[in-house]
Amino acid sequence: MLFWAATAVLWLAASARLIIALRRPDRARVSLAVAVVFIALGITLSPTVGGDSFDALLRWPYGSELVQHLLFVMATFATLQFLLLLRRGELSHRWRSTQLALCTAVCLVMIALFVAAPIDAGTDSFIVEYADELAAVTYRAVFDLYVIYCLVGIIFLCLRNISMITADQQDKVNAPAETATATSLAMIAVGTSVAIVALLVALISMLIQYSNGQAIRWLGQVNVAAVAAASVLIGVGVLAPIPVEAMLRWRRAKRATAHLDQLWSGLIDAVPAVVLPAPPTRSPVNRAEVSLTRRRIEIADALHLIRVNPRIAKTIQVSADPPTALGHALRDPGSWAVSSGGGVVAAELLPPARTGELQQLLSIASGYNS
């Protein structure tokens, strides 16, 4: 059941990444799409999902084991490439050539060792059935050690990219896309850590059985559970940016809209000419963002039509926080009027918006709401 759930999650993630890569192709997106598709194919070849049927169809005992592991080797290489592209934007020819040569060599050695092992049809898992064969144990060691090497690099790059995103956002309003990417990388790092546990457990199990002939069944159960858990975590991590970004965009738009609401209501009652038509939209995220955009435009337009009493305008200009002071003044209908002459245009009382136009409007609304 765990592997069926993992397979479903991974194919959902693979479909999403393929669509994104086809719509907006670049090296990073294509690398991630290839990696997720290979992982999904590999998990599909697990014995409890499609591996046994694959072996029976091709009459190739444990053939699914070799194909699955080759897919995982190529997937880890593609993931490393994606994370480096995400961080640097470009890869050196030397790194790409070296890593591709290493990946190819590992695949060829694995194939040679698998062919050399006296493999026949069996009733148990590969790590139990052939733990007494040196070629099979060596094959598993080559696979496990190479993938662990790649997974450690993946964890390091995930953490490095997360720290870079965090540093970039320290002096800014959190951007939904960056936050969603950091969430995705964190889940992938956790899933990768669990995958390392699964690989180490499988290798230790084979080495123990090879040394003393005793199969430790519970280690096999830990390996199965860890592989399934890692697959689900990685699949969810790959899918995470889409719903997380959408949720953050919706929440940010709703919060800003609610904060501006009193100011907006007061201004459009006084200046109804600034009200814009609301375009229809089905998406809750787009609907929330369109609502916020309307309020921003309508408030800004109203401020260009409002004239503030010159005495109050002077007080606003010399205050430590002109936007908040303007908001306080707008609460008193006697301090401003909608006219074509007399008084100071409200918008002209605002300093340049260093932190962005929305932040300035939110400051005006804070003054108005207090």
The 8 nearest C-alpha neighbors of each residue, nearest first, counted from 0:
[[1, 3, 2, 4, 47, 5, 48, 227],
 [2, 0, 4, 3, 227, 5, 224, 228],
 [1, 3, 5, 4, 227, 0, 6, 48],
 [2, 4, 6, 0, 5, 1, 7, 48],
 [5, 3, 7, 1, 2, 6, 8, 0],
 [6, 4, 231, 2, 8, 3, 7, 230],
 [7, 5, 3, 9, 4, 8, 2, 43],
 [6, 8, 4, 10, 5, 9, 11, 3],
 [9, 7, 11, 5, 6, 234, 10, 12],
 [8, 10, 234, 12, 39, 6, 11, 7],
 [11, 9, 13, 12, 7, 8, 39, 14],
 [10, 12, 8, 14, 9, 13, 7, 15],
 [11, 13, 9, 15, 238, 10, 14, 234],
 [12, 14, 10, 36, 16, 35, 15, 11],
 [15, 13, 17, 11, 12, 16, 10, 18],
 [14, 16, 12, 18, 13, 17, 11, 19],
 [15, 17, 32, 19, 13, 18, 14, 20],
 [18, 16, 20, 14, 32, 19, 15, 13],
 [17, 19, 21, 15, 16, 20, 22, 14],
 [18, 20, 16, 22, 17, 21, 23, 15],
 [21, 19, 24, 17, 28, 23, 29, 18],
 [20, 22, 18, 19, 24, 23, 17, 29],
 [23, 21, 19, 20, 24, 18, 17, 25],
 [22, 24, 20, 21, 19, 25, 28, 18],
 [25, 23, 20, 21, 22, 28, 29, 26],
 [24, 26, 28, 27, 29, 23, 20, 30],
 [27, 25, 29, 28, 30, 24, 84, 81],
 [26, 28, 81, 30, 29, 84, 25, 31],
 [29, 27, 20, 31, 30, 25, 26, 32],
 [28, 30, 32, 26, 20, 31, 27, 25],
 [31, 29, 27, 33, 77, 81, 28, 32],
 [30, 32, 34, 28, 33, 29, 81, 78],
 [31, 33, 29, 16, 35, 17, 34, 30],
 [34, 32, 36, 30, 31, 35, 29, 37],
 [33, 35, 74, 31, 37, 77, 32, 36],
 [34, 36, 38, 13, 32, 37, 33, 39],
 [35, 37, 39, 13, 33, 38, 34, 40],
 [38, 36, 40, 34, 70, 39, 35, 74],
 [39, 37, 41, 35, 40, 36, 71, 74],
 [40, 38, 36, 9, 42, 41, 37, 10],
 [41, 39, 43, 37, 38, 42, 36, 44],
 [40, 42, 67, 38, 44, 43, 39, 70],
 [43, 41, 44, 39, 45, 40, 6, 38],
 [42, 44, 40, 41, 45, 49, 48, 6],
 [43, 45, 50, 49, 41, 42, 63, 67],
 [46, 44, 50, 42, 48, 43, 47, 49],
 [47, 45, 50, 51, 48, 49, 44, 63],
 [46, 48, 45, 49, 50, 51, 2, 3],
 [49, 47, 45, 46, 43, 50, 44, 3],
 [50, 48, 44, 52, 43, 51, 46, 45],
 [49, 51, 44, 46, 45, 53, 63, 52],
 [50, 52, 46, 54, 53, 49, 55, 47],
 [51, 53, 55, 49, 50, 54, 56, 46],
 [54, 52, 50, 56, 51, 55, 49, 57],
 [55, 53, 59, 51, 57, 52, 56, 58],
 [54, 56, 58, 52, 53, 57, 51, 59],
 [55, 57, 53, 54, 58, 52, 59, 51],
 [56, 58, 59, 54, 55, 53, 62, 60],
 [59, 57, 55, 54, 56, 60, 53, 62],
 [58, 60, 54, 62, 57, 61, 55, 56],
 [61, 59, 120, 62, 54, 119, 58, 118],
 [62, 60, 64, 63, 54, 59, 65, 125],
 [63, 61, 59, 64, 60, 65, 54, 66],
 [62, 64, 66, 50, 61, 65, 44, 67],
 [65, 63, 67, 61, 62, 66, 68, 44],
 [64, 66, 68, 62, 67, 63, 69, 61],
 [65, 67, 63, 69, 68, 64, 70, 62],
 [68, 66, 41, 70, 64, 65, 69, 63],
 [67, 69, 71, 65, 70, 66, 72, 64],
 [68, 70, 72, 66, 71, 67, 65, 106],
 [71, 69, 67, 73, 68, 37, 72, 41],
 [70, 72, 74, 68, 69, 73, 38, 75],
 [73, 71, 69, 75, 70, 74, 146, 68],
 [72, 74, 76, 70, 71, 75, 77, 69],
 [75, 73, 34, 71, 77, 76, 72, 37],
 [74, 76, 78, 72, 77, 73, 149, 71],
 [75, 77, 73, 79, 74, 78, 80, 72],
 [78, 76, 80, 74, 34, 30, 75, 79],
 [79, 77, 81, 75, 80, 76, 34, 31],
 [80, 78, 76, 82, 81, 77, 153, 75],
 [79, 81, 77, 83, 78, 82, 84, 76],
 [82, 80, 27, 78, 84, 30, 79, 83],
 [83, 81, 85, 79, 84, 80, 78, 86],
 [84, 82, 86, 80, 85, 81, 87, 79],
 [83, 85, 88, 81, 87, 86, 82, 89],
 [84, 86, 82, 83, 88, 87, 81, 27],
 [87, 85, 83, 84, 88, 82, 160, 156],
 [86, 88, 84, 89, 83, 85, 90, 82],
 [87, 89, 84, 85, 86, 90, 83, 27],
 [88, 90, 87, 84, 91, 83, 85, 86],
 [91, 89, 92, 84, 95, 94, 88, 83],
 [90, 92, 93, 94, 95, 89, 96, 87],
 [91, 93, 95, 94, 96, 90, 97, 89],
 [92, 94, 96, 91, 95, 97, 90, 98],
 [95, 93, 97, 91, 96, 92, 98, 90],
 [94, 96, 92, 98, 93, 97, 99, 91],
 [95, 97, 99, 93, 94, 98, 92, 100],
 [98, 96, 100, 94, 99, 95, 93, 101],
 [97, 99, 101, 95, 100, 96, 94, 102],
 [98, 100, 102, 96, 101, 97, 95, 103],
 [99, 101, 103, 97, 98, 102, 96, 104],
 [102, 100, 98, 104, 99, 103, 105, 97],
 [103, 101, 99, 105, 104, 100, 98, 106],
 [102, 104, 100, 106, 101, 105, 99, 107],
 [103, 105, 101, 107, 106, 102, 100, 108],
 [106, 104, 108, 102, 103, 107, 109, 101],
 [105, 107, 109, 103, 104, 108, 110, 69],
 [108, 106, 110, 104, 109, 105, 111, 103],
 [109, 107, 111, 105, 110, 106, 104, 112],
 [110, 108, 106, 112, 138, 107, 111, 113],
 [109, 111, 113, 107, 108, 112, 114, 106],
 [110, 112, 108, 114, 109, 113, 115, 107],
 [113, 111, 115, 109, 114, 138, 134, 110],
 [114, 112, 110, 116, 115, 111, 109, 135],
 [113, 115, 111, 112, 116, 110, 117, 118],
 [116, 114, 112, 113, 111, 117, 134, 135],
 [115, 117, 134, 113, 114, 118, 135, 112],
 [118, 116, 115, 119, 114, 132, 113, 134],
 [117, 119, 116, 60, 120, 61, 129, 113],
 [120, 118, 60, 121, 117, 61, 59, 116],
 [119, 121, 60, 118, 122, 61, 59, 58],
 [122, 120, 123, 119, 128, 60, 124, 125],
 [121, 123, 124, 120, 128, 125, 127, 119],
 [124, 122, 128, 121, 127, 125, 126, 129],
 [123, 125, 127, 126, 128, 122, 121, 46],
 [124, 126, 128, 127, 129, 123, 61, 64],
 [127, 125, 130, 124, 205, 128, 129, 201],
 [128, 126, 125, 124, 130, 129, 123, 214],
 [127, 129, 125, 123, 126, 124, 130, 121],
 [130, 128, 131, 132, 127, 125, 126, 135],
 [129, 131, 205, 209, 127, 132, 126, 208],
 [130, 132, 209, 129, 133, 208, 212, 136],
 [133, 131, 135, 129, 130, 134, 136, 116],
 [132, 134, 136, 135, 137, 131, 130, 116],
 [135, 133, 137, 116, 112, 136, 132, 138],
 [134, 136, 138, 132, 137, 133, 116, 129],
 [135, 137, 133, 139, 138, 134, 130, 140],
 [138, 136, 140, 134, 139, 135, 133, 141],
 [139, 137, 135, 141, 136, 109, 112, 140],
 [138, 140, 136, 142, 137, 141, 143, 135],
 [139, 141, 137, 143, 142, 138, 144, 136],
 [142, 140, 138, 144, 139, 143, 145, 137],
 [141, 143, 139, 140, 145, 144, 146, 138],
 [144, 142, 140, 146, 145, 141, 198, 147],
 [143, 145, 147, 141, 146, 142, 140, 148],
 [144, 146, 148, 147, 142, 143, 141, 149],
 [145, 147, 149, 143, 148, 144, 150, 72],
 [148, 146, 150, 144, 149, 145, 195, 143],
 [147, 149, 145, 146, 151, 150, 144, 152],
 [150, 148, 146, 152, 147, 151, 75, 153],
 [151, 149, 153, 147, 152, 148, 146, 191],
 [150, 152, 154, 153, 148, 149, 147, 155],
 [151, 153, 155, 149, 150, 154, 156, 148],
 [152, 154, 150, 156, 151, 155, 79, 157],
 [155, 153, 188, 157, 151, 152, 156, 150],
 [154, 156, 152, 158, 153, 157, 159, 151],
 [155, 157, 159, 153, 158, 154, 160, 152],
 [158, 156, 154, 160, 184, 159, 155, 153],
 [159, 157, 161, 155, 156, 160, 162, 154],
 [160, 158, 156, 162, 161, 157, 155, 163],
 [159, 161, 163, 157, 162, 158, 156, 164],
 [162, 160, 158, 164, 181, 163, 159, 165],
 [161, 163, 165, 159, 160, 164, 166, 158],
 [164, 162, 160, 166, 165, 161, 167, 159],
 [163, 165, 167, 161, 166, 162, 160, 168],
 [166, 164, 162, 168, 163, 167, 161, 169],
 [165, 167, 163, 169, 168, 164, 162, 170],
 [166, 168, 164, 165, 169, 163, 170, 171],
 [167, 169, 171, 165, 166, 170, 173, 164],
 [170, 168, 166, 171, 167, 165, 172, 173],
 [169, 171, 168, 172, 167, 166, 173, 165],
 [172, 170, 168, 169, 173, 167, 174, 354],
 [171, 173, 174, 168, 170, 169, 354, 358],
 [172, 174, 168, 171, 175, 178, 177, 169],
 [173, 175, 177, 176, 172, 178, 168, 171],
 [176, 174, 244, 178, 247, 177, 248, 179],
 [177, 175, 179, 244, 178, 174, 180, 240],
 [178, 176, 180, 179, 174, 175, 181, 164],
 [177, 179, 181, 175, 180, 176, 182, 174],
 [180, 178, 240, 182, 176, 244, 243, 177],
 [181, 179, 177, 183, 182, 178, 240, 184],
 [180, 182, 178, 184, 161, 183, 179, 185],
 [183, 181, 179, 185, 180, 184, 178, 186],
 [182, 184, 236, 180, 186, 239, 181, 185],
 [183, 185, 187, 181, 157, 186, 182, 188],
 [184, 186, 188, 182, 183, 187, 181, 189],
 [187, 185, 236, 189, 183, 188, 184, 190],
 [186, 188, 233, 184, 190, 236, 189, 185],
 [187, 189, 154, 191, 185, 186, 190, 184],
 [190, 188, 186, 192, 191, 187, 185, 193],
 [191, 189, 229, 232, 187, 193, 233, 192],
 [190, 192, 194, 188, 189, 193, 187, 150],
 [193, 191, 189, 195, 194, 190, 188, 196],
 [192, 194, 196, 190, 229, 195, 191, 225],
 [195, 193, 191, 197, 229, 196, 192, 226],
 [196, 194, 198, 192, 197, 193, 147, 199],
 [195, 197, 193, 199, 194, 198, 200, 192],
 [198, 196, 222, 194, 225, 200, 195, 199],
 [199, 197, 195, 201, 200, 196, 143, 202],
 [198, 200, 202, 196, 201, 197, 203, 195],
 [199, 201, 203, 197, 198, 202, 222, 204],
 [202, 200, 204, 198, 199, 203, 222, 197],
 [201, 203, 199, 205, 204, 200, 206, 198],
 [204, 202, 206, 200, 205, 201, 199, 207],
 [203, 205, 201, 207, 202, 206, 200, 208],
 [206, 204, 130, 208, 202, 203, 207, 126],
 [205, 207, 209, 203, 208, 204, 210, 202],
 [208, 206, 210, 204, 209, 205, 203, 211],
 [207, 209, 212, 213, 205, 214, 211, 210],
 [210, 208, 131, 206, 130, 207, 212, 211],
 [209, 211, 207, 208, 212, 206, 131, 213],
 [212, 210, 208, 213, 209, 207, 214, 206],
 [211, 213, 208, 209, 210, 214, 131, 207],
 [212, 214, 208, 211, 215, 207, 209, 210],
 [215, 213, 208, 216, 212, 127, 204, 207],
 [216, 214, 217, 218, 213, 204, 219, 208],
 [217, 215, 219, 218, 214, 220, 127, 204],
 [216, 218, 220, 219, 215, 221, 222, 214],
 [219, 217, 221, 220, 216, 215, 222, 200],
 [218, 220, 222, 216, 217, 221, 223, 201],
 [219, 221, 217, 223, 222, 218, 224, 216],
 [220, 222, 218, 224, 219, 223, 225, 217],
 [221, 223, 197, 219, 225, 220, 224, 200],
 [222, 224, 220, 226, 225, 221, 219, 227],
 [225, 223, 221, 227, 222, 226, 228, 220],
 [224, 226, 228, 197, 222, 227, 223, 229],
 [227, 225, 229, 223, 228, 224, 197, 194],
 [226, 228, 230, 224, 225, 2, 229, 1],
 [229, 227, 225, 231, 230, 226, 224, 232],
 [228, 230, 190, 232, 226, 194, 193, 227],
 [231, 229, 227, 233, 228, 232, 5, 234],
 [230, 232, 5, 234, 228, 229, 233, 235],
 [233, 231, 190, 229, 235, 234, 230, 236],
 [232, 234, 187, 236, 190, 230, 235, 231],
 [235, 233, 9, 231, 237, 236, 232, 8],
 [236, 234, 238, 232, 237, 233, 239, 231],
 [235, 237, 183, 186, 233, 239, 187, 234],
 [236, 238, 234, 235, 239, 12, 183, 233],
 [239, 237, 235, 12, 236, 240, 241, 234],
 [238, 240, 236, 183, 241, 237, 243, 235],
 [241, 239, 179, 243, 244, 180, 242, 238],
 [240, 242, 244, 239, 243, 245, 238, 179],
 [243, 241, 245, 244, 239, 240, 246, 238],
 [244, 242, 246, 240, 179, 245, 241, 239],
 [243, 245, 175, 247, 179, 246, 176, 241],
 [246, 244, 242, 248, 243, 247, 249, 241],
 [245, 247, 243, 249, 244, 248, 242, 250],
 [248, 246, 250, 244, 249, 175, 245, 251],
 [247, 249, 245, 251, 246, 250, 175, 244],
 [250, 248, 284, 246, 252, 247, 251, 287],
 [251, 249, 247, 253, 252, 248, 254, 246],
 [252, 250, 248, 254, 253, 249, 247, 255],
 [251, 253, 249, 255, 288, 250, 254, 287],
 [254, 252, 256, 250, 251, 255, 287, 257],
 [255, 253, 257, 251, 256, 252, 250, 258],
 [254, 256, 258, 252, 257, 253, 251, 259],
 [257, 255, 253, 259, 291, 258, 254, 260],
 [256, 258, 260, 254, 255, 259, 253, 261],
 [257, 259, 255, 256, 260, 254, 364, 361],
 [260, 258, 256, 257, 262, 364, 261, 263],
 [259, 261, 257, 263, 262, 258, 256, 264],
 [262, 260, 264, 263, 259, 265, 368, 258],
 [263, 261, 265, 259, 264, 260, 364, 266],
 [262, 264, 260, 266, 261, 265, 259, 298],
 [265, 263, 261, 267, 262, 266, 260, 268],
 [264, 266, 262, 268, 263, 267, 261, 269],
 [265, 267, 269, 263, 268, 264, 270, 262],
 [266, 268, 270, 271, 269, 264, 265, 263],
 [269, 267, 266, 265, 270, 271, 264, 263],
 [268, 270, 266, 267, 271, 265, 337, 301],
 [269, 271, 267, 272, 268, 266, 301, 273],
 [272, 270, 267, 273, 268, 274, 269, 266],
 [271, 273, 270, 274, 267, 275, 301, 269],
 [274, 272, 297, 271, 270, 300, 275, 301],
 [273, 275, 272, 271, 297, 267, 276, 293],
 [274, 276, 273, 277, 293, 297, 272, 296],
 [277, 275, 278, 274, 293, 279, 273, 290],
 [276, 278, 275, 279, 290, 293, 289, 280],
 [279, 277, 276, 280, 289, 286, 275, 290],
 [278, 280, 277, 281, 286, 289, 276, 282],
 [281, 279, 282, 286, 278, 285, 283, 289],
 [282, 280, 283, 279, 286, 285, 284, 278],
 [281, 283, 285, 284, 280, 286, 287, 279],
 [284, 282, 286, 285, 287, 281, 249, 280],
 [285, 283, 249, 287, 282, 286, 288, 245],
 [286, 284, 288, 282, 287, 283, 289, 280],
 [285, 287, 283, 289, 284, 288, 280, 282],
 [286, 288, 290, 284, 285, 289, 252, 253],
 [287, 289, 285, 291, 290, 252, 286, 292],
 [290, 288, 292, 286, 291, 287, 285, 293],
 [291, 289, 287, 293, 288, 292, 286, 294],
 [292, 290, 288, 294, 256, 289, 293, 252],
 [293, 291, 289, 295, 294, 290, 288, 296],
 [294, 292, 290, 296, 291, 295, 297, 289],
 [293, 295, 297, 291, 292, 296, 298, 263],
 [294, 296, 292, 298, 293, 297, 299, 291],
 [295, 297, 299, 293, 294, 298, 300, 292],
 [296, 298, 300, 294, 273, 299, 295, 293],
 [297, 299, 301, 295, 300, 296, 294, 263],
 [300, 298, 296, 302, 297, 301, 295, 303],
 [301, 299, 297, 303, 302, 298, 296, 273],
 [302, 300, 298, 304, 303, 299, 297, 270],
 [301, 303, 346, 345, 299, 305, 304, 300],
 [304, 302, 300, 346, 301, 305, 344, 345],
 [305, 303, 301, 302, 337, 306, 300, 344],
 [304, 306, 337, 302, 345, 336, 303, 344],
 [305, 307, 344, 342, 343, 336, 335, 345],
 [306, 308, 335, 343, 342, 345, 312, 334],
 [307, 309, 342, 311, 334, 310, 335, 312],
 [310, 308, 312, 342, 311, 343, 307, 313],
 [311, 309, 313, 312, 308, 314, 307, 342],
 [312, 310, 314, 308, 313, 309, 315, 307],
 [313, 311, 309, 315, 314, 310, 307, 308],
 [312, 314, 316, 310, 315, 311, 309, 317],
 [313, 315, 311, 312, 317, 316, 318, 310],
 [316, 314, 312, 318, 321, 313, 324, 317],
 [315, 317, 313, 314, 318, 321, 348, 312],
 [318, 316, 314, 315, 313, 319, 321, 320],
 [319, 317, 315, 320, 316, 321, 314, 324],
 [318, 320, 321, 317, 316, 324, 315, 323],
 [319, 321, 318, 323, 322, 324, 315, 317],
 [320, 322, 324, 315, 323, 318, 316, 325],
 [323, 321, 363, 325, 324, 362, 320, 349],
 [322, 324, 366, 363, 326, 362, 325, 321],
 [325, 323, 321, 327, 326, 322, 315, 320],
 [326, 324, 328, 322, 323, 327, 321, 315],
 [325, 327, 367, 366, 363, 323, 329, 324],
 [328, 326, 366, 367, 324, 325, 330, 329],
 [329, 327, 325, 330, 326, 331, 324, 334],
 [330, 328, 326, 331, 327, 325, 332, 367],
 [329, 331, 328, 327, 367, 332, 326, 368],
 [330, 332, 329, 333, 328, 334, 327, 335],
 [333, 331, 334, 335, 330, 329, 336, 328],
 [332, 334, 331, 335, 336, 308, 329, 330],
 [335, 333, 308, 332, 331, 307, 328, 311],
 [336, 334, 307, 306, 308, 333, 332, 305],
 [335, 337, 306, 305, 338, 307, 334, 332],
 [336, 338, 305, 304, 306, 335, 339, 270],
 [339, 337, 340, 336, 306, 305, 304, 341],
 [338, 340, 337, 341, 304, 306, 305, 342],
 [339, 341, 338, 342, 306, 343, 337, 344],
 [342, 340, 306, 343, 339, 338, 308, 307],
 [341, 343, 306, 308, 307, 309, 344, 340],
 [342, 344, 306, 307, 309, 345, 312, 308],
 [343, 345, 306, 347, 346, 305, 303, 307],
 [344, 346, 302, 347, 348, 305, 306, 307],
 [347, 345, 302, 303, 348, 344, 349, 299],
 [348, 346, 345, 349, 344, 343, 350, 303],
 [349, 347, 346, 345, 316, 350, 312, 344],
 [348, 350, 347, 346, 322, 321, 351, 345],
 [349, 351, 352, 348, 321, 347, 322, 353],
 [352, 350, 353, 349, 356, 355, 354, 359],
 [351, 353, 355, 356, 354, 350, 359, 349],
 [354, 352, 355, 351, 356, 350, 359, 358],
 [355, 353, 352, 358, 356, 359, 357, 171],
 [356, 354, 352, 358, 357, 353, 359, 351],
 [355, 357, 359, 358, 352, 360, 354, 353],
 [358, 356, 360, 359, 355, 361, 295, 354],
 [357, 359, 361, 355, 360, 356, 354, 362],
 [358, 360, 362, 356, 357, 361, 352, 363],
 [361, 359, 363, 357, 362, 358, 364, 356],
 [360, 362, 364, 358, 359, 363, 365, 357],
 [363, 361, 365, 359, 323, 364, 360, 322],
 [364, 362, 326, 323, 322, 360, 366, 361],
 [363, 365, 367, 361, 362, 366, 259, 262],
 [366, 364, 362, 368, 367, 363, 361, 369],
 [365, 367, 326, 323, 327, 363, 364, 369],
 [366, 368, 326, 364, 327, 365, 369, 330],
 [367, 369, 365, 366, 364, 261, 262, 326],
 [368, 366, 367, 365, 327, 364, 326, 330]]
